[in-house]
Amino acid sequence: MVASEEHQDLFACFERLATEVFAEAESGATPSGRERRLWRLPKNVVYYYHNVITREDMARVRPLVEKLRHRAVELINELPERAEARARLAELARSAQERFTFHPWSMGDLELFVSYLDNAAMWAHIPEDYPEPLTLEMAATLIEASNEAPRHHEVHAVRWNGDVIGQVRLQFDSSPSPDSAELSYWLAQPYWNRGLTTDFVTLYTYESFRTHPKIGRIFAQVLEGNDSSIRVLEKAGYRQESFEYHNVEKHGRKLSTHVFSVYDSDYLVG
């Protein structure tokens, strides 16, 4: 990690404090406690160094926090106890490869697409408004948009044992950090409560790091109250970064989101 001259003191402070966290192993600190402290350290150091108070302050220093988080995650994954967690994610991704594939939507999927998404329950935890009713024409427009602008995003239908069951999307321009991308996903209601989402999210995260080596961080936003999606992300190795208050407007209401992220070093990408 190369620090600008302006921030060399900040990065040096982070490294010094991180060394102290590592030293806690000798004093009996728990492995999970060390990991949590290392994960929180970048934000704490940057916020103290820059006297962050307002939302504008937070937005201004966010790139610095993300740079330090890259280093923090490298250190986290040097902890001996992390080997098992990384191996578990690698095995989950390998197992999922046998059951899941990803491919672009086509107009041949149009009726199935509408049958899944013309459903209020499906939109309950999607940040956008439900375009009730979702017509074939609207669905065709969405499918066309999903296959356009590859520099903006990649959108894939999720196929499980031959059946299309949902969608994953990786957006490349929703963060000011060029090495970050945003993940979003949905699972069709007929397939809920089968434990499928964790598997394909883990596999898609792994594949995204593998096929886009310039991406070092993938993040996801979860609407407040969507506890099942939070569990999915945690099982896929994501950690909570922040809680963003009233940052989404849906049907005229202000809603808040949890932001989770995972880094390439969390996965054994080969």
Protein Blocks (a to p, Z undefined) as FASTA:
>chain_A
ZZdfklmmmmmmmmmmmmmmmmmmmnopafklmmmmmmmmmmmmmmmmnopablmlmmmm
mmmmmmmmmmmmmmmmmpmklmmmmmmmmmmmmmmmmmgccddddfklmmmmmmmmmcfk
lmmmgfbacdddcdfklmmmmmmmmmgokllpccddddeehiafbdcdddfklcfbfkbc
cddddddfklgonlmmmmmmmmmmmmmmmmmmmbmbdcddddehilmlmmmmmmnopacf
bdcehkbceehiacddddddddfklpccZZ
